[in-house]
Amino acid sequence: MSPVSPPVVRKSFWRALALTLLVAAANVGLWAFLNRPVQIADWRGDIHGLAFNPSQRYQDPTKQLFPSESELDGDIRLLSQYSKRLRTYSSLENPTIPRLANFYGVRVMAGAWIEGRSERNERELAALIALARKNANIDRAIVGNEVILRGDLPVRDLIGYIDRARAQLKIPVSTAEPLDTWQRNPELIRHVDFVAVHILPYWERVPRKDAVGFVLGQLASLRQIVDQVSPGKPIVVGEIGWPSNGDRKEYAQPSLADEAHFLRDWFNVAAREKIEYYVMEAIDQPWKEQLGGRAEAYWGMFNANRQPKFSLTGTVIEDPNWPWKAGFASLLALLPMFWFARHFIRFRATGLAFFLVLVQLSASILVWMATLPYDFYLSPFDWAMLLLLFPAQFAIILILLINGFEFTEVLWRPRWLREFKPLTPKPGDAQPFVSIHLACYNEPPEMVILTLDSLAALDYENYEVIVLDNNTKNPEIWKPVEAHCERLGSKFRFYHLEPWPGFKAGALNYGLQVTDPRAEVVAVVDADYEVRRDWLSALTGYFADPKVAVVQCPQAHREWEHNEFRRMTNWEYDGFFRIGMHHRNERNAIIQHGTMTMVRKNLLADTGAWSEWTICEDAELGLRLMKAGYDLVYVDELMGKGLTPADFKAYKSQRYRWAFGAMQIMKARLGWMVSKTSTLTRGQRFHFLTGWFSWFGDALHLAFTLMAMLWTLGMVLAPKYFTLPMYLFLVPLIGFFLFKAAFGIILYRVRVPCSWKDTIAASVASMGLSHAIARGIYEGLWRKKGEFIRTAKSRRIGKKPNPFTSVSEELLLFLAIVACVIGMVNSIGINYAEGKLWIAILAAQAIPYASALIGAWIAHKSGDAVG
């Protein structure tokens, strides 16, 4: 290939830079769109009144943590610039408020907190009376706040407290309740000097655009009731407002823009209609979240740091800090995006743009998660969830980017840079001597004999076949194979090894000892494979290049068309060899697997033969040969076909072994991948570090499932201590599930020649392996040695076992998740956005376990039907 000319290099540089800057600018544009200014009617007058709970950011009156007098003074001074009326709820707590308010010319509607404890009620009532007599700026009194709504006292008892206050005070006295309480208890109206009503459209699930009209309708209904009992009696709206954050209540969405919109509209309407009101509330109260849900913390016009959330004039922006967040997210993604665009400029523009958007979106999510503490009042639980989920979110984003890279390269490459086809041998071409090694353990003799017959029919002269029977106890199984080798002639040799260490690797290493000295290539085939006649003749030519160490063909299968279970597993395997292996082959980083593979014999011997310390000796050998600087050739041609696992137990045990062995290799060879002096290329390091990340995703899935079930149990049994996580923590998890599923399905439809039905069946088969993979990952990380379990290719028992014996753990996990969902629906319900998302996550977490049950049942029903 000729060197790329400088003009072409410059052109690709500027193209990559332009695309990177375009995506970064689009990111800023998206943030701007999501936070576009909202036009709202201005309000330039005084607010009639403000409900005032004075607790500071980390104070909590339920824990006897109250503000100091200087803090109260600062709050009242601030609020007096917006309103000359305050409403308080307790006279025992913060009794200096009226005195401090008087200094700033603020009148107070003072409250006495009435509840089920009569002793405290007496003290509250006495404190209210004393404060009202002492402070002339207390012009109204509220005895009890939503006492009837909460069910703390019967109406007659509350009326008793109200009558006593009216008898001792010279100011108007009332109690505060929502409309329906006044409707159900008209006698209460006769015992108050004015009617204080709470109207909060958010709690009534009214959309913001209809909220002001809803309030006016409620006031009109109340007016009719009041005039029937006490004509002309004044009505005061004791609480009215809208939260800036929290759970959606059907059509009512808490947001800063909606709070500003509702209040500014209300201020104008109330002024026109001459309605007296108190905004719920002046300042955010984070401590209230534990009492009534997340929204309770966000009703203030000011945040807990005493900063106004929005202006009373001009436009309103949902997140005023969005410019620096968007800018930082763009800067964070800029270099990775440019690096990718520069190195993969050969990809089609659509693919480049897709992956750069994915990188930018990932950076934005990270910035968004990192800045959550600045936008919300996080409880200790929220902090714990954030600290737990942030590294998990980071890992999820890495998995998504890795899968996204594969998705992009497979879909939008112009061509494969490294693509190998079968060779057509020419007359007179030298044939390297090939030693074919077939290791078997307890295999049905008729199956092994079929493989031997296909090897005997090879259109190749220089080869031998060494059959290595490894620790088969029953002579009736291995003796027929030995006899068949004798019948096939001198090219076939049989060795029965018993006892013999090292599992399959140990047997293959013995095979190296007895290999014909003429052999230049060692080929390995499984005992269930029927090989093509041109397997050797079409591929050994690649060894003419001294840099080539391995020639690998895909695993393929036969006799699956009429067996539903074998069919779904066949297509599941096919995905890796049609997608993942091509992706890895681009950077000479394929996974060598121990069948239909050829290895240069001297390199196999010189680099340490087959490793007996890992149960994935084939993958370890491939990595070792890459480190030595050799090439591995992947020829995507079906040169042989074997049998899929016989049942779901065998299918699971094989994937468990691969995951366990992968962790053995990673632990032993991690230094090769991270060391600056490693001879592995960057592409090889990338694939061997990240190639198993999807399996780490399965391990994370199991951990999240167990934690989610424990937390759900806590929410159902101890809701006082366990609450729903913020929906903002949950949305990225749902997004990850959807993206990952979409990537897999789209790639299958493009690369794997199967129907939609087969695609879905392959997806079910793949997801059903999640638990087995997770176990393999965790045990591989924890344990040093694993046992090589043969993958059964046929059943050798008289009757079918219970279909779910092989998936007992998955069944228990599935039933536990179902129980959690039922518990959530019955205890918390589905009215909260967080509740719906949590149930959705539980349902998503159940999918792999349900898939395992489906796979086990299909395997049970399919039986041994083949051909």
C-alpha positions in Angstrom: 0.0 0.0 0.0 1.4 3.4 -0.9 1.9 6.0 1.7 -1.0 8.4 2.2 -0.2 11.8 0.6 0.0 14.9 2.8 -3.1 16.6 1.1 -5.2 13.5 1.9 -3.9 13.5 5.5 -4.8 17.2 5.8 -8.2 16.7 4.3 -9.0 13.8 6.8 -7.7 15.9 9.7 -10.0 18.8 8.9 -12.9 16.5 8.2 -12.5 14.8 11.5 -12.2 18.2 13.3 -15.3 19.6 11.6 -17.4 16.5 12.5 -16.2 16.7 16.1 -17.0 20.3 16.5 -20.3 19.8 14.8 -21.3 17.1 17.3 -20.0 19.3 20.2 -22.1 22.2 19.0 -25.1 20.0 18.6 -24.7 18.9 22.2 -24.8 22.5 23.3 -27.8 23.0 21.1 -29.6 20.1 22.7 -29.0 21.5 26.2 -30.2 24.9 25.0 -33.3 23.3 23.5 -34.1 21.4 26.7 -33.7 24.6 28.7 -35.2 27.0 26.2 -36.6 30.2 27.8 -40.3 30.1 28.7 -42.4 33.2 28.1 -44.6 33.9 31.2 -46.8 36.9 32.3 -44.7 39.3 34.4 -45.5 40.1 38.0 -44.2 43.4 39.4 -46.2 43.9 42.6 -46.0 42.4 46.1 -47.0 38.8 46.7 -49.9 38.8 49.1 -48.4 36.3 51.5 -45.8 33.5 52.0 -46.1 30.4 54.0 -42.9 30.4 56.1 -41.1 27.3 57.3 -37.7 28.7 58.4 -35.5 25.5 58.6 -32.1 25.8 56.9 -30.6 23.3 54.4 -29.6 20.7 57.0 -32.0 21.5 59.8 -35.0 19.4 60.7 -37.6 20.3 63.3 -38.6 16.7 63.8 -35.1 16.2 65.1 -35.2 19.4 67.2 -32.8 21.2 64.8 -34.0 24.8 64.6 -32.6 28.0 63.0 -30.9 30.6 65.1 -32.3 34.1 65.6 -29.8 35.6 63.1 -30.8 33.0 60.5 -34.5 33.9 61.1 -33.7 37.5 60.8 -31.9 37.0 57.5 -34.8 35.0 56.1 -37.4 37.6 57.1 -35.3 40.4 55.7 -35.1 38.6 52.4 -38.8 37.7 52.2 -39.9 41.2 53.2 -38.7 42.4 49.9 -41.3 40.2 48.2 -44.3 40.2 50.6 -45.4 41.9 53.8 -47.3 38.9 55.1 -46.1 35.6 56.4 -47.9 32.5 57.7 -46.4 30.3 60.4 -47.5 26.9 61.5 -46.3 26.5 65.1 -46.0 29.0 68.0 -43.8 26.8 70.1 -41.2 26.6 67.4 -39.3 29.8 66.5 -41.4 32.1 68.7 -39.2 35.1 67.7 -40.6 35.3 64.2 -43.4 37.8 64.9 -41.0 40.2 66.7 -38.4 40.0 63.9 -41.1 40.4 61.3 -42.4 43.5 63.0 -39.0 45.1 62.5 -39.4 44.7 58.8 -43.0 45.8 58.7 -44.3 42.3 58.0 -47.6 41.0 59.4 -48.0 37.4 60.5 -50.8 34.9 60.3 -49.6 32.8 63.2 -50.4 29.1 63.6 -50.8 26.7 66.4 -49.8 23.1 65.4 -52.6 20.8 66.6 -52.3 17.0 66.5 -53.2 13.9 68.4 -51.2 14.7 71.6 -53.4 16.9 73.9 -50.5 18.0 76.1 -48.6 19.5 73.2 -51.8 21.0 71.8 -52.4 22.8 75.1 -48.9 24.2 75.0 -49.3 25.3 71.3 -52.6 27.0 72.0 -51.1 28.9 75.0 -48.1 29.9 73.0 -50.3 31.2 70.1 -52.4 33.3 72.5 -49.3 34.7 74.3 -47.6 35.6 71.0 -50.8 37.3 69.6 -51.2 39.4 72.7 -47.6 40.4 72.7 -47.1 41.1 69.0 -49.5 43.6 67.3 -48.4 42.5 63.8 -50.1 39.1 64.3 -53.4 39.9 62.5 -54.8 36.4 62.1 -54.5 33.0 63.8 -54.7 29.5 62.4 -55.5 26.8 65.0 -54.5 23.5 63.4 -53.3 22.7 59.9 -55.1 19.9 58.0 -55.9 18.2 61.3 -59.1 16.7 60.0 -57.5 15.7 56.7 -54.8 13.7 58.6 -57.4 12.3 61.0 -55.5 13.5 64.1 -58.7 14.7 65.9 -62.5 14.5 65.4 -64.1 17.7 64.2 -65.7 18.4 67.6 -62.3 18.4 69.4 -60.8 20.8 66.8 -63.8 23.1 67.2 -63.1 23.1 70.9 -59.6 24.4 70.4 -60.8 27.0 67.8 -63.6 28.3 70.2 -61.1 28.7 73.0 -58.7 30.7 70.8 -61.6 32.9 69.6 -62.7 33.6 73.1 -59.2 34.8 74.2 -58.1 36.6 71.0 -59.2 39.8 69.4 -58.1 38.8 65.9 -59.8 36.6 63.3 -59.3 32.9 64.0 -59.6 29.9 61.6 -58.2 26.5 60.8 -56.7 25.4 57.5 -58.1 22.5 55.5 -58.6 21.5 51.8 -61.9 22.0 50.1 -63.3 18.6 50.6 -62.9 18.9 54.4 -64.9 22.1 54.5 -67.5 20.4 52.2 -67.9 17.4 54.5 -67.9 19.5 57.7 -70.0 22.6 57.2 -70.4 23.0 60.9 -66.7 23.9 61.1 -67.5 27.0 59.0 -69.7 28.4 61.8 -66.8 28.3 64.3 -64.2 30.3 62.3 -64.0 34.0 61.5 -62.7 33.3 58.0 -62.2 30.1 56.0 -58.6 29.1 55.3 -58.5 26.7 52.4 -55.5 24.8 50.8 -55.7 24.5 47.1 -52.7 22.7 45.5 -53.5 21.6 41.9 -50.4 19.4 41.8 -51.7 17.0 44.4 -55.0 16.8 42.5 -53.1 15.7 39.4 -54.2 18.8 37.4 -51.9 19.8 34.5 -50.2 23.1 35.0 -52.0 24.8 32.1 -55.3 24.1 33.8 -54.2 24.8 37.3 -55.3 28.4 37.8 -58.7 27.6 36.4 -58.9 24.7 38.7 -58.2 27.0 41.7 -60.8 29.4 40.7 -63.3 26.6 40.3 -62.5 25.3 43.8 -62.9 28.8 45.3 -66.3 29.2 43.5 -67.5 25.9 45.0 -66.3 26.9 48.5 -68.0 30.3 48.2 -71.3 28.6 47.6 -70.9 26.3 50.7 -69.7 29.2 52.9 -72.6 31.4 51.8 -75.1 28.7 52.7 -73.7 28.5 56.3 -72.3 32.0 57.0 -73.0 34.4 54.1 -70.2 36.8 53.3 -67.6 35.1 55.5 -64.1 35.8 54.1 -62.1 33.1 52.4 -58.3 33.1 52.5 -56.2 30.7 50.4 -53.9 29.4 53.1 -51.7 27.4 50.7 -51.3 27.6 47.0 -48.2 26.7 44.9 -46.5 24.3 42.6 -43.3 22.2 43.3 -40.2 22.6 41.1 -39.2 19.0 41.4 -40.4 15.6 42.5 -42.6 12.8 41.2 -45.0 13.4 38.3 -48.7 13.1 39.4 -50.3 11.8 36.3 -50.7 15.1 34.3 -49.0 17.3 36.9 -45.3 17.6 36.2 -43.1 19.3 38.8 -40.6 21.6 37.2 -39.0 24.9 37.8 -40.6 26.4 34.7 -44.1 25.1 35.7 -43.7 26.5 39.2 -42.8 29.9 37.8 -45.6 29.7 35.2 -48.3 28.8 37.7 -47.3 31.3 40.4 -46.8 34.3 38.0 -50.2 33.5 36.4 -51.8 33.2 39.8 -50.4 36.4 41.1 -52.0 38.3 38.2 -55.3 36.5 38.5 -55.4 36.9 42.3 -54.7 40.6 42.1 -57.5 41.0 39.5 -60.0 39.0 41.5 -58.9 40.5 44.9 -58.1 37.0 46.4 -56.1 36.8 49.6 -53.5 33.9 49.5 -50.3 32.6 51.0 -47.8 30.9 48.6 -46.8 27.4 49.6 -44.1 28.1 50.4 -41.4 30.7 50.8 -38.3 28.6 51.0 -37.6 24.9 50.1 -37.7 22.5 53.0 -35.5 19.4 52.3 -36.5 17.8 55.6 -40.1 17.4 54.4 -39.1 14.8 51.8 -39.2 12.1 54.4 -42.7 13.1 55.4 -44.6 13.2 52.1 -42.4 12.3 49.2 -39.8 14.0 47.1 -41.9 16.9 45.9 -42.4 18.1 49.5 -38.8 19.4 49.5 -39.3 21.7 46.4 -42.3 24.0 47.0 -40.3 27.1 47.8 -40.0 30.2 45.7 -36.4 30.2 47.1 -34.1 27.2 47.2 -32.7 26.0 50.5 -29.6 28.2 49.9 -32.0 31.3 49.9 -31.5 32.0 46.2 -34.6 32.8 44.1 -35.4 29.9 41.8 -36.9 32.2 39.1 -37.5 35.8 38.3 -40.9 37.4 38.6 -40.4 39.1 35.3 -38.9 38.1 31.9 -38.4 34.5 30.7 -37.8 31.5 32.8 -35.1 28.8 32.2 -35.5 25.3 33.7 -31.8 24.9 34.5 -30.1 28.3 34.7 -26.7 26.5 35.0 -27.1 24.6 31.7 -24.5 26.6 29.7 -21.5 25.6 31.8 -22.8 22.0 32.1 -23.2 21.8 28.3 -19.8 23.4 27.8 -18.0 21.0 30.2 -19.7 18.0 28.6 -18.6 19.1 25.1 -15.0 19.7 26.4 -15.0 16.3 28.1 -16.0 14.6 24.9 -13.9 16.7 22.5 -10.6 14.8 22.5 -12.1 11.3 22.5 -14.4 12.3 19.6 -11.6 13.8 17.6 -9.3 10.8 18.3 -12.0 8.4 17.1 -12.9 10.5 14.0 -9.2 10.9 13.1 -8.4 7.1 13.4 -11.6 5.8 11.8 -12.1 8.5 9.2 -12.5 5.6 6.7 -15.9 4.8 8.2 -19.0 6.2 6.4 -20.0 9.6 7.6 -23.2 8.3 9.2 -21.3 5.8 11.3 -18.8 8.4 12.4 -21.5 10.7 13.4 -23.4 8.0 15.2 -20.5 7.0 17.4 -19.4 10.6 18.1 -23.0 11.3 19.2 -22.8 8.3 21.5 -19.5 9.5 23.0 -21.0 13.0 23.5 -24.2 11.6 25.0 -22.1 9.6 27.4 -20.1 12.6 28.5 -23.3 14.6 29.0 -24.8 11.8 31.1 -21.7 11.7 33.3 -21.7 15.5 33.8 -25.4 15.4 34.5 -25.0 12.7 37.1 -22.0 14.5 38.7 -23.9 17.7 39.0 -27.1 16.2 40.5 -26.0 17.2 44.1 -26.2 20.8 42.9 -29.7 20.5 41.6 -31.4 18.4 44.3 -31.5 18.0 48.0 -30.0 14.6 48.3 -30.9 12.6 51.4 -28.3 10.2 52.9 -30.1 7.4 51.0 -29.8 9.5 47.8 -26.1 10.0 48.4 -25.6 6.3 49.0 -27.4 5.5 45.8 -25.4 8.2 43.9 -22.1 6.9 45.2 -23.1 3.4 44.4 -24.6 4.1 41.0 -22.1 6.6 39.7 -19.3 4.0 39.2 -21.8 1.5 38.0 -23.2 4.1 35.5 -19.6 4.7 34.4 -19.1 1.0 33.8 -22.4 0.8 31.9 -21.4 3.7 29.7 -18.1 2.0 28.9 -20.0 -1.2 28.0 -22.4 0.8 25.8 -19.5 2.6 24.0 -17.7 -0.7 23.4 -20.8 -2.3 22.0 -21.4 0.9 20.1 -17.9 0.7 18.5 -18.6 -2.8 17.3 -22.1 -1.7 16.0 -20.5 1.2 14.1 -17.7 -0.7 12.5 -19.8 -3.6 11.5 -22.6 -1.4 10.0 -20.7 1.5 8.5 -17.2 0.3 7.4 -16.7 0.6 3.6 -14.9 -2.8 3.7 -13.1 -5.2 6.0 -9.3 -4.3 6.1 -8.4 -7.9 7.1 -10.6 -10.3 5.2 -9.5 -13.9 4.4 -11.0 -16.4 2.0 -10.3 -20.1 1.3 -7.4 -20.5 -1.0 -7.5 -22.4 -4.2 -4.4 -24.7 -4.3 -2.4 -24.8 -7.5 -0.8 -28.0 -8.9 2.6 -28.4 -7.5 2.0 -26.4 -4.4 3.8 -27.8 -1.4 1.5 -29.3 1.3 2.8 -28.8 4.8 2.4 -31.9 7.0 -0.6 -31.5 9.3 -1.1 -33.4 12.5 -4.9 -33.4 13.4 -5.6 -33.8 17.1 -9.0 -35.0 18.3 -9.4 -35.0 22.0 -12.5 -36.8 23.4 -13.9 -37.8 26.8 -16.8 -40.1 27.3 -18.2 -39.3 23.9 -20.7 -41.5 22.0 -18.6 -43.7 19.8 -20.9 -43.4 16.8 -20.4 -39.6 16.9 -16.6 -39.8 17.1 -16.6 -42.4 14.2 -18.5 -40.0 12.0 -15.9 -37.3 12.6 -13.1 -39.8 11.9 -14.7 -40.9 8.6 -14.9 -37.2 7.5 -11.2 -36.8 8.3 -10.4 -39.9 6.3 -12.1 -38.4 3.3 -10.0 -35.2 3.3 -8.5 -34.3 -0.2 -5.1 -33.9 1.3 -2.1 -36.2 1.4 0.3 -35.1 4.1 -1.6 -35.5 7.4 -2.2 -37.7 10.3 -4.9 -38.0 12.9 -4.2 -38.5 16.6 -7.2 -39.5 18.7 -6.7 -38.7 22.4 -9.2 -40.4 24.6 -8.9 -38.6 28.0 -9.9 -40.6 31.1 -13.0 -42.3 29.7 -13.8 -45.1 32.2 -16.1 -47.3 30.2 -14.2 -49.5 27.6 -17.5 -49.9 25.7 -17.3 -46.3 24.8 -13.6 -45.9 23.8 -12.9 -49.4 22.5 -15.1 -49.0 19.3 -13.2 -45.8 18.5 -9.9 -47.5 18.9 -11.0 -50.3 16.6 -12.2 -47.9 14.0 -8.9 -46.1 14.0 -7.2 -49.4 13.2 -9.5 -49.9 10.3 -8.9 -46.5 8.9 -5.2 -47.2 8.5 -1.8 -45.9 9.4 -2.7 -42.2 9.3 -4.9 -42.7 12.3 -3.5 -43.4 15.8 -5.5 -43.9 19.0 -4.3 -43.2 22.6 -6.3 -44.0 25.7 -5.0 -41.8 28.5 -6.0 -42.9 32.0 -5.4 -41.4 34.5 -4.3 -38.2 32.9 -4.1 -34.7 34.3 -4.8 -31.3 32.7 -8.2 -31.9 31.2 -8.4 -31.3 27.4 -5.1 -29.2 27.4 -3.3 -32.1 29.1 -4.5 -34.6 26.4 -3.5 -32.2 23.6 0.0 -31.7 25.1 0.4 -35.5 25.1 -0.6 -35.4 21.5 2.3 -32.9 20.8 4.7 -35.5 22.3 3.6 -38.2 19.8 3.1 -36.0 16.8 5.0 -37.0 13.6 8.3 -35.0 13.5 7.4 -34.0 9.9 4.4 -32.0 11.1 4.5 -28.2 10.5 0.9 -27.5 11.5 -1.2 -28.9 14.3 -5.0 -28.8 13.7 -7.6 -29.4 16.4 -11.1 -30.6 15.8 -13.8 -31.6 18.3 -15.1 -35.1 18.5 -18.6 -34.2 17.1 -17.4 -32.4 13.9 -17.9 -33.5 10.3 -15.3 -31.6 8.3 -15.3 -30.5 4.7 -13.0 -32.4 2.3 -11.1 -29.2 1.4 -10.5 -28.0 5.0 -6.7 -28.5 4.9 -6.2 -27.9 1.2 -8.0 -24.6 1.2 -6.3 -23.1 4.3 -2.8 -24.5 4.9 -1.5 -22.1 2.1 -1.7 -19.2 4.6 1.2 -20.8 6.5 3.5 -19.8 3.6 3.6 -16.5 5.4 6.0 -17.0 8.3 4.1 -14.3 10.3 1.0 -16.4 10.4 0.7 -18.5 13.6 -3.0 -19.5 13.5 -5.6 -20.1 10.9 -9.1 -20.2 12.4 -12.5 -21.1 11.0 -15.8 -20.5 12.8 -17.7 -22.9 14.9 -20.7 -24.2 13.0 -23.4 -26.7 13.5 -25.5 -29.4 11.8 -28.7 -31.3 12.4 -30.4 -28.3 14.1 -33.1 -27.4 11.6 -35.8 -29.6 13.0 -35.0 -29.2 16.7 -36.3 -25.9 18.2 -33.7 -25.8 21.0 -30.7 -26.6 18.8 -32.0 -24.1 16.2 -32.0 -21.2 18.6 -28.6 -22.1 20.0 -27.2 -22.5 16.5 -28.2 -18.9 15.6 -27.0 -17.6 19.0 -23.5 -19.0 18.3 -23.6 -17.7 14.7 -23.9 -14.1 15.9 -20.4 -14.1 17.4 -18.7 -15.5 14.4 -20.5 -13.3 11.9 -20.1 -10.1 14.0 -17.7 -10.2 16.9 -14.9 -12.2 15.2 -14.9 -9.9 12.2 -14.7 -6.9 14.5 -11.8 -8.3 16.4 -10.1 -9.6 13.2 -9.7 -6.0 12.0 -7.0 -5.6 14.7 -5.6 -9.1 14.6 -7.3 -9.8 18.0 -9.5 -12.8 17.4 -10.4 -15.3 20.1 -8.8 -18.6 19.2 -11.2 -21.4 19.9 -10.3 -25.1 20.2 -11.9 -26.5 17.2 -11.4 -26.0 13.4 -8.2 -24.2 14.3 -4.7 -24.7 12.9 -1.5 -23.7 14.7 2.1 -23.6 13.5 3.6 -26.4 15.5 7.0 -24.9 16.3 5.3 -21.8 17.7 2.9 -23.8 19.7 5.8 -25.8 21.3 8.2 -22.8 21.7 5.7 -20.6 23.4 4.7 -23.2 26.1 2.3 -25.6 24.4 -1.3 -25.7 25.7 -1.8 -24.1 29.1 -3.1 -26.5 31.6 -3.7 -23.9 34.3 -6.8 -22.5 32.5 -9.9 -24.2 31.3 -9.8 -22.0 28.2 -6.5 -23.1 26.9 -7.4 -22.2 23.3 -8.1 -18.5 23.9 -4.9 -18.2 26.1 -2.8 -19.7 23.3 -4.1 -17.1 20.8 -3.3 -14.3 23.2 0.2 -15.7 23.8 0.9 -15.9 20.1 -0.2 -12.3 19.5 2.1 -11.2 22.3 4.9 -13.0 20.4 4.1 -10.8 17.4 2.4 -13.3 15.1 -0.7 -13.0 13.0 -3.9 -14.9 13.5 -6.0 -15.4 10.3 -9.8 -15.7 10.6 -11.5 -17.3 7.6 -15.3 -17.0 7.8 -16.0 -20.1 5.9 -17.9 -23.2 7.3 -15.2 -25.8 7.0 -16.8 -28.2 9.4 -20.0 -28.6 11.4 -20.5 -30.1 14.8 -23.5 -30.5 17.2 -25.0 -27.9 19.5 -25.2 -28.7 23.2 -27.8 -31.4 23.9 -29.8 -29.5 26.5 -29.9 -26.3 28.4 -27.7 -27.7 31.2 -24.9 -28.4 28.7 -25.4 -25.0 27.0 -25.1 -23.2 30.3 -22.1 -25.2 31.5 -20.2 -24.4 28.3 -20.8 -20.7 28.7 -19.9 -20.8 32.4 -16.6 -22.5 31.4 -15.8 -19.8 28.9 -16.6 -17.0 31.4 -14.6 -18.7 34.2 -11.6 -19.3 31.8 -11.8 -15.7 30.6 -11.3 -14.5 34.1 -8.4 -16.9 34.7 -6.7 -15.5 31.6 -7.4 -11.9 32.5 -6.0 -12.3 36.0 -2.9 -14.1 34.7 -2.3 -11.9 31.7 -3.5 -8.5 32.8 0.1 -7.2 32.8 0.4 -7.9 29.1 -2.6 -5.7 28.4 -1.7 -2.7 30.6 2.1 -2.6 30.6 3.6 0.1 28.5 6.3 -2.4 27.5 3.9 -5.0 26.2 4.3 -6.2 22.7 0.6 -6.4 22.1 -0.8 -3.7 19.8 -3.3 -1.1 21.1 -6.0 -2.9 19.2 -5.2 -6.2 20.7 -5.1 -4.7 24.2 -8.4 -3.0 23.6 -10.2 -6.2 22.5 -8.8 -8.4 25.2 -9.5 -5.8 27.9 -13.0 -4.9 26.7 -14.0 -8.1 24.8 -15.4 -9.5 28.0 -17.1 -6.3 29.2 -20.5 -7.5 28.0 -20.0 -10.5 30.3 -19.1 -8.1 33.1 -22.5 -6.5 32.3 -24.1 -9.9 33.2 -22.1 -9.9 36.4 -23.3 -6.3 37.2 -26.9 -7.4 36.3 -26.8 -10.1 38.9 -25.5 -7.7 41.5 -28.1 -5.1 40.7 -30.8 -7.7 40.8 -29.9 -8.8 44.3 -29.6 -5.2 45.5 -32.9 -4.2 43.9 -34.7 -7.1 45.5 -33.3 -6.3 48.9 -34.2 -2.6 48.5 -37.7 -3.5 47.3 -38.1 -5.7 50.4 -37.0 -2.8 52.5 -39.5 -0.4 50.8 -42.4 -2.9 51.3 -41.6 -3.9 54.9 -39.9 -0.8 56.3 -41.0 2.2 54.1 -39.9 4.6 56.8 -36.3 3.8 56.2 -36.4 2.7 52.5 -37.7 5.0 49.8 -37.8 5.0 46.0 -34.6 6.2 44.3 -34.9 9.4 42.3 -36.1 8.8 38.8 -33.1 10.5 37.4 -31.0 7.6 38.8 -33.2 5.1 37.0 -33.7 6.6 33.6 -30.1 5.8 32.4 -30.5 2.2 33.4 -33.6 1.8 31.3 -31.8 3.6 28.5 -28.9 1.1 28.7 -31.2 -1.9 28.5 -32.9 -0.4 25.4 -29.7 0.6 23.6 -28.0 -2.7 24.3 -31.1 -4.7 23.0 -31.3 -2.5 19.9 -27.6 -2.9 19.1 -27.9 -6.7 19.2 -31.1 -7.0 17.2 -30.0 -4.6 14.4 -26.6 -6.3 14.0 -28.3 -9.7 13.8 -30.7 -8.5 11.1 -27.7 -7.1 9.1 -25.1 -9.8 9.5 -26.8 -13.1 10.4 -28.8 -14.8 7.7 -31.8 -15.9 9.8 -35.5 -14.9 10.1 -37.0 -12.5 12.6 -38.3 -15.5 14.5 -34.8 -17.0 14.7 -33.3 -13.6 15.7 -35.7 -13.4 18.7 -35.1 -17.0 19.6 -31.3 -16.4 19.5 -31.8 -13.3 21.7 -33.8 -15.4 24.2 -31.0 -18.1 24.2 -28.3 -15.4 24.7 -30.2 -13.7 27.6 -30.9 -17.0 29.2 -27.1 -17.5 29.7 -26.8 -14.3 31.7 -26.8 -16.0 35.1 -24.4 -18.7 34.1 -22.0 -16.1 32.8 -22.3 -14.0 35.9 -21.5 -17.0 38.1 -18.5 -17.8 35.8 -17.2 -14.2 36.1 -17.5 -14.1 39.9 -16.1 -17.5 40.5 -13.4 -17.0 38.0 -12.3 -13.8 39.8 -12.5 -15.5 43.2 -11.2 -19.0 42.5 -7.8 -20.0 41.0 -8.7 -23.3 39.4 -11.8 -24.5 37.6 -12.9 -27.9 36.3 -13.2 -28.5 32.6 -16.7 -29.8 32.1 -17.4 -31.5 28.8 -20.2 -30.1 26.8 -22.7 -32.9 26.2 -23.8 -33.1 22.6 -26.3 -35.9 23.0 -28.4 -37.3 25.8 -27.4 -40.6 27.3 -30.3 -41.1 29.8 -33.5 -43.1 29.4 -36.0 -40.4 30.4 -36.2 -36.7 30.3 -35.3 -34.8 33.5 -37.4 -32.1 35.1 -37.1 -29.2 32.6 -36.2 -26.7 35.3 -33.6 -28.6 37.2 -30.9 -27.0 35.2 -32.2 -23.5 35.9 -33.2 -23.8 39.5 -31.3 -20.6 40.6 -32.8 -18.7 37.7 -36.3 -19.9 38.7 -35.8 -18.7 42.2 -34.6 -15.3 41.1 -37.4 -14.9 38.7 -40.0 -15.8 41.3 -38.4 -13.4 43.8 -38.5 -10.6 41.3 -42.2 -11.3 40.5 -42.9 -11.2 44.3 -41.1 -7.8 44.5 -43.2 -6.4 41.6 -46.4 -7.6 43.3 -45.2 -6.2 46.6 -44.5 -2.8 45.0 -47.9 -2.7 43.3 -49.7 -3.5 46.5 -47.7 -1.3 48.9 -46.4 1.7 46.9 -48.6 1.5 43.8 -47.8 2.8 40.4 -48.9 6.5 40.8 -45.3 7.8 41.2 -43.0 8.1 38.2 -40.2 6.5 40.4 -42.5 3.6 41.2 -43.3 2.9 37.6 -39.6 3.1 36.7 -38.6 0.9 39.5 -41.1 -1.7 38.5 -39.9 -1.4 34.9 -36.3 -2.0 36.0 -37.4 -5.0 38.1 -39.2 -6.3 35.0 -36.1 -5.8 32.8 -34.0 -7.6 35.4 -36.3 -10.5 35.2 -36.0 -10.9 31.5 -32.7 -13.0 31.6 -34.1 -15.3 34.2 -37.4 -15.7 32.2 -35.3 -16.4 29.1 -33.5 -19.2 30.9 -36.8 -20.7 31.9 -38.0 -20.5 28.3 -34.8 -22.0 27.0 -34.9 -24.9 29.5 -38.5 -25.6 28.6 -37.9 -25.5 24.8 -34.9 -27.8 25.3 -37.1 -30.2 27.3 -39.8 -30.2 24.7 -37.4 -30.5 21.7 -35.8 -33.7 23.0 -33.2 -35.3 20.7 -34.9 -34.7 17.4 -32.3 -33.9 14.8 -31.7 -34.2 11.0 
